[in-house]
Amino acid sequence: MSDQTPASQSVVAPPSAVNAARRFVAEHGKTGRAVVQYLGRKGARVTMVGEDGALGDVVVKDVATGEAVVAAVEGLELTGWDRETTAQVRIGPAHRHRMAGR
């Protein structure tokens, strides 16, 4: 049995992930960018970048579900880690300390 969803089946975005993404966009601007990344067995991560440069994420079961989450949120654009997306990210000292394990 394959882990991939057949093209004939539509993917349903989990309401909890959609709500979290909507809250993120509302708190960090009216629009945002989202990058869906495959995590292996754990699923996929939807990393969001708000208008203000804040980062947020949700983890879902697979890439198709992540793309469905992005499609369900008004103002959220599916993109990759391109120049515009990375330039929009603003990482503050608190985030850098947390990522360094401090």
N, CA, C and O atoms as a printed pandas DataFrame, in Angstrom:
     atom_number atom_name residue_name chain_id  residue_number  x_coord  y_coord  z_coord
0              1         N          MET        A               1    0.842   -1.178    0.000
1              2        CA          MET        A               1    0.000    0.000    0.000
2              3         C          MET        A               1    0.886    1.239    0.000
3              4         O          MET        A               1    1.866    1.310    0.743
4              5         N          SER        A               2    0.547    2.192   -0.816
5              6        CA          SER        A               2    1.345    3.406   -0.971
6              7         C          SER        A               2    0.904    4.484    0.004
7              8         O          SER        A               2   -0.270    4.570    0.365
8              9         N          ASP        A               3    1.869    5.315    0.431
9             10        CA          ASP        A               3    1.564    6.454    1.296
10            11         C          ASP        A               3    1.070    7.645    0.492
11            12         O          ASP        A               3    0.650    8.649    1.067
12            13         N          GLN        A               4    1.116    7.545   -0.815
13            14        CA          GLN        A               4    0.724    8.660   -1.659
14            15         C          GLN        A               4   -0.775    8.632   -1.902
15            16         O          GLN        A               4   -1.378    7.564   -2.014
16            17         N          THR        A               5   -1.367    9.808   -1.983
17            18        CA          THR        A               5   -2.791    9.929   -2.229
18            19         C          THR        A               5   -3.040    9.902   -3.731
19            20         O          THR        A               5   -2.427   10.674   -4.468
20            21         N          PRO        A               6   -3.939    9.018   -4.204
21            22        CA          PRO        A               6   -4.244    9.006   -5.639
22            23         C          PRO        A               6   -4.800   10.357   -6.077
23            24         O          PRO        A               6   -5.471   11.047   -5.310
24            25         N          ALA        A               7   -4.510   10.719   -7.320
25            26        CA          ALA        A               7   -4.944   12.013   -7.837
26            27         C          ALA        A               7   -6.465   12.156   -7.825
27            28         O          ALA        A               7   -6.974   13.276   -7.769
28            29         N          SER        A               8   -7.198   11.045   -7.876
29            30        CA          SER        A               8   -8.656   11.114   -7.916
30            31         C          SER        A               8   -9.250   11.476   -6.551
31            32         O          SER        A               8  -10.407   11.892   -6.479
32            33         N          GLN        A               9   -8.484   11.326   -5.474
33            34        CA          GLN        A               9   -8.970   11.671   -4.142
34            35         C          GLN        A               9   -8.551   13.088   -3.789
35            36         O          GLN        A               9   -7.415   13.498   -4.028
36            37         N          SER        A              10   -9.501   13.835   -3.209
37            38        CA          SER        A              10   -9.128   15.179   -2.780
38            39         C          SER        A              10   -8.570   15.104   -1.370
39            40         O          SER        A              10   -9.003   14.279   -0.565
40            41         N          VAL        A              11   -7.626   15.950   -1.080
41            42        CA          VAL        A              11   -6.980   15.993    0.226
42            43         C          VAL        A              11   -7.718   17.009    1.087
43            44         O          VAL        A              11   -8.000   18.125    0.649
44            45         N          VAL        A              12   -8.022   16.616    2.300
45            46        CA          VAL        A              12   -8.718   17.502    3.224
46            47         C          VAL        A              12   -7.711   18.043    4.234
47            48         O          VAL        A              12   -6.987   17.287    4.881
48            49         N          ALA        A              13   -7.684   19.346    4.353
49            50        CA          ALA        A              13   -6.783   19.992    5.314
50            51         C          ALA        A              13   -7.368   19.863    6.710
51            52         O          ALA        A              13   -8.550   20.149    6.903
52            53         N          PRO        A              14   -6.575   19.440    7.691
53            54        CA          PRO        A              14   -7.079   19.321    9.069
54            55         C          PRO        A              14   -7.513   20.694    9.600
55            56         O          PRO        A              14   -6.765   21.666    9.491
56            57         N          PRO        A              15   -8.708   20.771   10.169
57            58        CA          PRO        A              15   -9.194   22.061   10.682
58            59         C          PRO        A              15   -8.250   22.704   11.691
59            60         O          PRO        A              15   -8.107   23.927   11.698
60            61         N          SER        A              16   -7.608   21.917   12.534
61            62        CA          SER        A              16   -6.701   22.498   13.529
62            63         C          SER        A              16   -5.508   23.177   12.860
63            64         O          SER        A              16   -5.071   24.237   13.307
64            65         N          ALA        A              17   -4.985   22.584   11.805
65            66        CA          ALA        A              17   -3.859   23.184   11.086
66            67         C          ALA        A              17   -4.298   24.439   10.336
67            68         O          ALA        A              17   -3.571   25.432   10.303
68            69         N          VAL        A              18   -5.476   24.394    9.740
69            70        CA          VAL        A              18   -6.002   25.561    9.026
70            71         C          VAL        A              18   -6.234   26.708   10.006
71            72         O          VAL        A              18   -5.878   27.851    9.719
72            73         N          ASN        A              19   -6.828   26.410   11.157
73            74        CA          ASN        A              19   -7.068   27.446   12.167
74            75         C          ASN        A              19   -5.766   28.053   12.671
75            76         O          ASN        A              19   -5.680   29.268   12.851
76            77         N          ALA        A              20   -4.760   27.228   12.901
77            78        CA          ALA        A              20   -3.460   27.729   13.363
78            79         C          ALA        A              20   -2.839   28.640   12.304
79            80         O          ALA        A              20   -2.291   29.691   12.635
80            81         N          ALA        A              21   -2.922   28.245   11.040
81            82        CA          ALA        A              21   -2.364   29.059    9.961
82            83         C          ALA        A              21   -3.136   30.373    9.813
83            84         O          ALA        A              21   -2.534   31.422    9.582
84            85         N          ARG        A              22   -4.458   30.320    9.945
85            86        CA          ARG        A              22   -5.262   31.549    9.865
86            87         C          ARG        A              22   -4.904   32.507   11.002
87            88         O          ARG        A              22   -4.770   33.711   10.788
88            89         N          ARG        A              23   -4.751   31.965   12.206
89            90        CA          ARG        A              23   -4.358   32.801   13.349
90            91         C          ARG        A              23   -3.005   33.451   13.101
91            92         O          ARG        A              23   -2.817   34.636   13.377
92            93         N          PHE        A              24   -2.069   32.677   12.582
93            94        CA          PHE        A              24   -0.731   33.206   12.297
94            95         C          PHE        A              24   -0.821   34.374   11.320
95            96         O          PHE        A              24   -0.236   35.430   11.563
96            97         N          VAL        A              25   -1.545   34.193   10.222
97            98        CA          VAL        A              25   -1.665   35.257    9.224
98            99         C          VAL        A              25   -2.340   36.483    9.838
99           100         O          VAL        A              25   -1.921   37.611    9.577
100          101         N          ALA        A              26   -3.373   36.279   10.647
101          102        CA          ALA        A              26   -4.076   37.399   11.278
102          103         C          ALA        A              26   -3.176   38.160   12.246
103          104         O          ALA        A              26   -3.268   39.384   12.341
104          105         N          GLU        A              27   -2.314   37.457   12.960
105          106        CA          GLU        A              27   -1.445   38.087   13.957
106          107         C          GLU        A              27   -0.202   38.733   13.349
107          108         O          GLU        A              27    0.408   39.605   13.969
108          109         N          HIS        A              28    0.177   38.315   12.144
109          110        CA          HIS        A              28    1.443   38.778   11.574
110          111         C          HIS        A              28    1.278   39.440   10.210
111          112         O          HIS        A              28    2.207   39.440    9.402
112          113         N          GLY        A              29    0.121   39.994    9.956
113          114        CA          GLY        A              29   -0.150   40.689    8.700
114          115         C          GLY        A              29   -1.337   40.043    8.019
115          116         O          GLY        A              29   -1.850   39.024    8.482
116          117         N          LYS        A              30   -1.763   40.620    6.952
117          118        CA          LYS        A              30   -2.921   40.073    6.244
118          119         C          LYS        A              30   -2.528   39.057    5.188
119          120         O          LYS        A              30   -3.382   38.366    4.632
120          121         N          THR        A              31   -1.235   38.967    4.913
121          122        CA          THR        A              31   -0.745   37.981    3.960
122          123         C          THR        A              31    0.495   37.318    4.538
123          124         O          THR        A              31    1.079   37.784    5.515
124          125         N          GLY        A              32    0.872   36.230    3.912
125          126        CA          GLY        A              32    2.077   35.534    4.333
126          127         C          GLY        A              32    2.518   34.567    3.259
127          128         O          GLY        A              32    1.816   34.339    2.274
128          129         N          ARG        A              33    3.671   34.013    3.462
129          130        CA          ARG        A              33    4.226   33.012    2.545
130          131         C          ARG        A              33    4.338   31.701    3.296
131          132         O          ARG        A              33    4.553   31.687    4.508
132          133         N          ALA        A              34    4.194   30.609    2.582
133          134        CA          ALA        A              34    4.295   29.289    3.207
134          135         C          ALA        A              34    5.143   28.365    2.351
135          136         O          ALA        A              34    4.999   28.313    1.129
136          137         N          VAL        A              35    6.027   27.637    3.017
137          138        CA          VAL        A              35    6.872   26.652    2.362
138          139         C          VAL        A              35    6.534   25.293    2.972
139          140         O          VAL        A              35    6.597   25.125    4.190
140          141         N          VAL        A              36    6.177   24.328    2.132
141          142        CA          VAL        A              36    5.863   22.983    2.602
142          143         C          VAL        A              36    7.090   22.109    2.374
143          144         O          VAL        A              36    7.602   22.006    1.259
144          145         N          GLN        A              37    7.553   21.479    3.459
145          146        CA          GLN        A              37    8.773   20.670    3.410
146          147         C          GLN        A              37    8.502   19.259    3.905
147          148         O          GLN        A              37    7.894   19.069    4.959
148          149         N          TYR        A              38    8.948   18.285    3.153
149          150        CA          TYR        A              38    8.811   16.878    3.513
150          151         C          TYR        A              38    9.713   16.562    4.699
151          152         O          TYR        A              38   10.891   16.918    4.697
152          153         N          LEU        A              39    9.162   15.892    5.717
153          154        CA          LEU        A              39    9.933   15.538    6.915
154          155         C          LEU        A              39   10.206   14.043    7.052
155          156         O          LEU        A              39   10.728   13.601    8.076
156          157         N          GLY        A              40    9.862   13.268    6.042
157          158        CA          GLY        A              40   10.024   11.820    6.156
158          159         C          GLY        A              40    8.797   11.212    6.805
159          160         O          GLY        A              40    7.676   11.650    6.546
160          161         N          ARG        A              41    8.994   10.215    7.641
161          162        CA          ARG        A              41    7.872    9.520    8.287
162          163         C          ARG        A              41    6.997   10.430    9.142
163          164         O          ARG        A              41    5.816   10.153    9.349
164          165         N          LYS        A              42    7.577   11.502    9.629
165          166        CA          LYS        A              42    6.821   12.427   10.491
166          167         C          LYS        A              42    5.803   13.235    9.717
167          168         O          LYS        A              42    4.886   13.791   10.321
168          169         N          GLY        A              43    5.927   13.322    8.404
169          170        CA          GLY        A              43    4.972   14.067    7.602
170          171         C          GLY        A              43    5.611   15.214    6.857
171          172         O          GLY        A              43    6.621   15.049    6.172
172          173         N          ALA        A              44    4.998   16.399    7.003
173          174        CA          ALA        A              44    5.485   17.592    6.320
174          175         C          ALA        A              44    5.296   18.798    7.230
175          176         O          ALA        A              44    4.361   18.856    8.028
176          177         N          ARG        A              45    6.194   19.744    7.093
177          178        CA          ARG        A              45    6.105   20.983    7.871
178          179         C          ARG        A              45    5.701   22.114    6.945
179          180         O          ARG        A              45    6.264   22.286    5.864
180          181         N          VAL        A              46    4.716   22.881    7.387
181          182        CA          VAL        A              46    4.320   24.099    6.686
182          183         C          VAL        A              46    4.947   25.245    7.473
183          184         O          VAL        A              46    4.479   25.586    8.559
184          185         N          THR        A              47    6.002   25.835    6.927
185          186        CA          THR        A              47    6.659   26.965    7.571
186          187         C          THR        A              47    6.084   28.235    6.978
187          188         O          THR        A              47    6.081   28.423    5.761
188          189         N          MET        A              48    5.594   29.109    7.856
189          190        CA          MET        A              48    4.954   30.345    7.410
190          191         C          MET        A              48    5.816   31.543    7.782
191          192         O          MET        A              48    6.444   31.575    8.840
192          193         N          VAL        A              49    5.830   32.522    6.894
193          194        CA          VAL        A              49    6.521   33.785    7.135
194          195         C          VAL        A              49    5.474   34.880    7.013
195          196         O          VAL        A              49    4.866   35.050    5.957
196          197         N          GLY        A              50    5.261   35.627    8.101
197          198        CA          GLY        A              50    4.274   36.698    8.103
198          199         C          GLY        A              50    4.814   37.958    7.450
199          200         O          GLY        A              50    6.007   38.068    7.169
200          201         N          GLU        A              51    3.913   38.913    7.213
201          202        CA          GLU        A              51    4.313   40.206    6.640
202          203         C          GLU        A              51    5.368   40.887    7.495
203          204         O          GLU        A              51    6.233   41.598    6.985
204          205         N          ASP        A              52    5.288   40.661    8.807
205          206        CA          ASP        A              52    6.241   41.292    9.720
206          207         C          ASP        A              52    7.544   40.514    9.862
207          208         O          ASP        A              52    8.423   40.905   10.630
208          209         N          GLY        A              53    7.671   39.420    9.127
209          210        CA          GLY        A              53    8.894   38.622    9.158
210          211         C          GLY        A              53    8.899   37.509   10.179
211          212         O          GLY        A              53    9.872   36.761   10.272
212          213         N          ALA        A              54    7.815   37.383   10.962
213          214        CA          ALA        A              54    7.736   36.321   11.970
214          215         C          ALA        A              54    7.643   34.954   11.304
215          216         O          ALA        A              54    7.107   34.814   10.204
216          217         N          LEU        A              55    8.177   33.947   11.995
217          218        CA          LEU        A              55    8.103   32.567   11.534
218          219         C          LEU        A              55    7.088   31.792   12.365
219          220         O          LEU        A              55    6.952   32.022   13.567
220          221         N          GLY        A              56    6.388   30.885   11.723
221          222        CA          GLY        A              56    5.484   29.977   12.410
222          223         C          GLY        A              56    5.424   28.689   11.619
223          224         O          GLY        A              56    5.809   28.656   10.451
224          225         N          ASP        A              57    4.945   27.629   12.242
225          226        CA          ASP        A              57    4.817   26.387   11.494
226          227         C          ASP        A              57    3.738   25.481   12.057
227          228         O          ASP        A              57    3.335   25.598   13.214
228          229         N          VAL        A              58    3.286   24.577   11.208
229          230        CA          VAL        A              58    2.406   23.483   11.600
230          231         C          VAL        A              58    2.931   22.230   10.915
231          232         O          VAL        A              58    3.488   22.298    9.820
232          233         N          VAL        A              59    2.750   21.096   11.562
233          234        CA          VAL        A              59    3.174   19.818   10.988
234          235         C          VAL        A              59    1.927   19.023   10.644
235          236         O          VAL        A              59    1.005   18.907   11.452
236          237         N          VAL        A              60    1.907   18.475    9.434
237          238        CA          VAL        A              60    0.779   17.692    8.946
238          239         C          VAL        A              60    1.287   16.343    8.439
239          240         O          VAL        A              60    2.492   16.095    8.431
240          241         N          LYS        A              61    0.373   15.479    8.019
241          242        CA          LYS        A              61    0.770   14.097    7.690
242          243         C          LYS        A              61    1.568   13.929    6.400
243          244         O          LYS        A              61    2.337   12.975    6.276
244          245         N          ASP        A              62    1.399   14.844    5.430
245          246        CA          ASP        A              62    2.150   14.724    4.181
246          247         C          ASP        A              62    2.155   16.053    3.429
247          248         O          ASP        A              62    1.484   17.005    3.827
248          249         N          VAL        A              63    2.911   16.105    2.350
249          250        CA          VAL        A              63    3.064   17.335    1.572
250          251         C          VAL        A              63    1.735   17.780    0.974
251          252         O          VAL        A              63    1.419   18.970    0.997
252          253         N          ALA        A              64    0.955   16.850    0.442
253          254        CA          ALA        A              64   -0.334   17.206   -0.157
254          255         C          ALA        A              64   -1.261   17.853    0.871
255          256         O          ALA        A              64   -1.980   18.799    0.548
256          257         N          THR        A              65   -1.249   17.355    2.093
257          258        CA          THR        A              65   -2.060   17.945    3.158
258          259         C          THR        A              65   -1.548   19.339    3.487
259          260         O          THR        A              65   -2.347   20.247    3.718
260          261         N          GLY        A              66   -0.247   19.524    3.512
261          262        CA          GLY        A              66    0.332   20.849    3.752
262          263         C          GLY        A              66   -0.087   21.839    2.680
263          264         O          GLY        A              66   -0.433   22.980    2.983
264          265         N          GLU        A              67   -0.057   21.407    1.441
265          266        CA          GLU        A              67   -0.486   22.280    0.347
266          267         C          GLU        A              67   -1.970   22.605    0.456
267          268         O          GLU        A              67   -2.388   23.709    0.108
268          269         N          ALA        A              68   -2.777   21.645    0.939
269          270        CA          ALA        A              68   -4.204   21.887    1.144
270          271         C          ALA        A              68   -4.428   22.915    2.255
271          272         O          ALA        A              68   -5.341   23.736    2.167
272          273         N          VAL        A              69   -3.599   22.873    3.292
273          274        CA          VAL        A              69   -3.697   23.863    4.373
274          275         C          VAL        A              69   -3.432   25.257    3.807
275          276         O          VAL        A              69   -4.186   26.191    4.079
276          277         N          VAL        A              70   -2.379   25.397    3.034
277          278        CA          VAL        A              70   -2.035   26.698    2.454
278          279         C          VAL        A              70   -3.167   27.189    1.555
279          280         O          VAL        A              70   -3.524   28.366    1.597
280          281         N          ALA        A              71   -3.728   26.305    0.749
281          282        CA          ALA        A              71   -4.815   26.685   -0.153
282          283         C          ALA        A              71   -6.071   27.119    0.606
283          284         O          ALA        A              71   -6.858   27.915    0.094
284          285         N          ALA        A              72   -6.260   26.608    1.811
285          286        CA          ALA        A              72   -7.457   26.916    2.598
286          287         C          ALA        A              72   -7.371   28.241    3.343
287          288         O          ALA        A              72   -8.375   28.719    3.870
288          289         N          VAL        A              73   -6.190   28.836    3.392
289          290        CA          VAL        A              73   -6.003   30.068    4.171
290          291         C          VAL        A              73   -5.873   31.260    3.228
291          292         O          VAL        A              73   -4.926   31.350    2.445
292          293         N          GLU        A              74   -6.832   32.166    3.314
293          294        CA          GLU        A              74   -6.810   33.359    2.483
294          295         C          GLU        A              74   -5.603   34.220    2.851
295          296         O          GLU        A              74   -5.333   34.465    4.027
296          297         N          GLY        A              75   -4.888   34.669    1.832
297          298        CA          GLY        A              75   -3.728   35.525    2.055
298          299         C          GLY        A              75   -2.421   34.773    2.224
299          300         O          GLY        A              75   -1.363   35.396    2.313
300          301         N          LEU        A              76   -2.470   33.442    2.270
301          302        CA          LEU        A              76   -1.254   32.644    2.425
302          303         C          LEU        A              76   -0.849   32.113    1.057
303          304         O          LEU        A              76   -1.636   31.446    0.384
304          305         N          GLU        A              77    0.378   32.411    0.650
305          306        CA          GLU        A              77    0.876   32.039   -0.668
306          307         C          GLU        A              77    1.868   30.885   -0.556
307          308         O          GLU        A              77    2.806   30.940    0.240
308          309         N          LEU        A              78    1.660   29.849   -1.351
309          310        CA          LEU        A              78    2.581   28.713   -1.402
310          311         C          LEU        A              78    3.804   29.130   -2.203
311          312         O          LEU        A              78    3.682   29.597   -3.335
312          313         N          THR        A              79    4.967   28.964   -1.621
313          314        CA          THR        A              79    6.210   29.374   -2.261
314          315         C          THR        A              79    7.324   28.427   -1.846
315          316         O          THR        A              79    7.079   27.437   -1.157
316          317         N          GLY        A              80    8.511   28.720   -2.251
317          318        CA          GLY        A              80    9.691   27.967   -1.830
318          319         C          GLY        A              80   10.607   28.910   -1.069
319          320         O          GLY        A              80   10.257   30.066   -0.828
320          321         N          TRP        A              81   11.778   28.417   -0.693
321          322        CA          TRP        A              81   12.738   29.274    0.004
322          323         C          TRP        A              81   13.494   30.099   -1.037
323          324         O          TRP        A              81   14.701   29.946   -1.222
324          325         N          ASP        A              82   12.755   30.969   -1.705
325          326        CA          ASP        A              82   13.346   31.829   -2.717
326          327         C          ASP        A              82   13.878   33.114   -2.074
327          328         O          ASP        A              82   13.777   33.291   -0.860
328          329         N          ARG        A              83   14.428   33.981   -2.868
329          330        CA          ARG        A              83   15.042   35.213   -2.370
330          331         C          ARG        A              83   14.032   36.085   -1.619
331          332         O          ARG        A              83   14.345   36.613   -0.552
332          333         N          GLU        A              84   12.826   36.238   -2.167
333          334        CA          GLU        A              84   11.821   37.091   -1.544
334          335         C          GLU        A              84   11.382   36.549   -0.182
335          336         O          GLU        A              84   11.193   37.308    0.767
336          337         N          THR        A              85   11.225   35.242   -0.102
337          338        CA          THR        A              85   10.785   34.629    1.154
338          339         C          THR        A              85   11.858   34.746    2.231
339          340         O          THR        A              85   11.567   35.145    3.359
340          341         N          THR        A              86   13.079   34.405    1.892
341          342        CA          THR        A              86   14.144   34.472    2.896
342          343         C          THR        A              86   14.438   35.912    3.311
343          344         O          THR        A              86   14.801   36.160    4.461
344          345         N          ALA        A              87   14.287   36.857    2.393
345          346        CA          ALA        A              87   14.524   38.261    2.731
346          347         C          ALA        A              87   13.447   38.795    3.673
347          348         O          ALA        A              87   13.692   39.741    4.421
348          349         N          GLN        A              88   12.277   38.203    3.639
349          350        CA          GLN        A              88   11.170   38.662    4.480
350          351         C          GLN        A              88   11.317   38.208    5.935
351          352         O          GLN        A              88   10.748   38.835    6.828
352          353         N          VAL        A              89   12.062   37.141    6.189
353          354        CA          VAL        A              89   12.209   36.587    7.535
354          355         C          VAL        A              89   12.998   37.536    8.429
355          356         O          VAL        A              89   14.058   38.031    8.048
356          357         N          ARG        A              90   12.468   37.779    9.617
357          358        CA          ARG        A              90   13.141   38.601   10.636
358          359         C          ARG        A              90   13.287   37.747   11.887
359          360         O          ARG        A              90   12.307   37.476   12.581
360          361         N          ILE        A              91   14.505   37.328   12.170
361          362        CA          ILE        A              91   14.760   36.480   13.337
362          363         C          ILE        A              91   15.395   37.344   14.425
363          364         O          ILE        A              91   16.455   37.938   14.224
364          365         N          GLY        A              92   14.736   37.404   15.572
365          366        CA          GLY        A              92   15.225   38.206   16.678
366          367         C          GLY        A              92   16.146   37.422   17.598
367          368         O          GLY        A              92   16.320   36.215   17.424
368          369         N          PRO        A              93   16.738   38.099   18.576
369          370        CA          PRO        A              93   17.669   37.467   19.508
370          371         C          PRO        A              93   17.046   36.312   20.301
371          372         O          PRO        A              93   17.708   35.302   20.538
372          373         N          ALA        A              94   15.792   36.449   20.707
373          374        CA          ALA        A              94   15.143   35.385   21.485
374          375         C          ALA        A              94   15.036   34.092   20.662
375          376         O          ALA        A              94   15.261   32.998   21.180
376          377         N          HIS        A              95   14.697   34.231   19.400
377          378        CA          HIS        A              95   14.588   33.059   18.537
378          379         C          HIS        A              95   15.969   32.432   18.310
379          380         O          HIS        A              95   16.100   31.208   18.313
380          381         N          ARG        A              96   16.960   33.237   18.121
381          382        CA          ARG        A              96   18.320   32.719   17.916
382          383         C          ARG        A              96   18.812   31.956   19.148
383          384         O          ARG        A              96   19.453   30.913   19.019
384          385         N          HIS        A              97   18.514   32.474   20.333
385          386        CA          HIS        A              97   18.900   31.785   21.578
386          387         C          HIS        A              97   18.171   30.459   21.704
387          388         O          HIS        A              97   18.776   29.452   22.072
388          389         N          ARG        A              98   16.886   30.446   21.406
389          390        CA          ARG        A              98   16.108   29.208   21.515
390          391         C          ARG        A              98   16.630   28.160   20.533
391          392         O          ARG        A              98   16.740   26.984   20.880
392          393         N          MET        A              99   16.949   28.580   19.314
393          394        CA          MET        A              99   17.457   27.642   18.320
394          395         C          MET        A              99   18.842   27.117   18.696
395          396         O          MET        A              99   19.234   26.028   18.279
396          397         N          ALA        A             100   19.583   27.907   19.494
397          398        CA          ALA        A             100   20.916   27.480   19.934
398          399         C          ALA        A             100   20.840   26.593   21.185
399          400         O          ALA        A             100   21.865   26.137   21.692
400          401         N          GLY        A             101   19.625   26.355   21.673
401          402        CA          GLY        A             101   19.458   25.478   22.833
402          403         C          GLY        A             101   19.714   26.167   24.151
403          404         O          GLY        A             101   19.997   25.498   25.144
404          405         N          ARG        A             102   19.628   27.452   24.193
405          406        CA          ARG        A             102   19.874   28.198   25.437
406          407         C          ARG        A             102   18.606   28.518   26.148
407          408         O          ARG        A             102   18.633   29.140   27.210
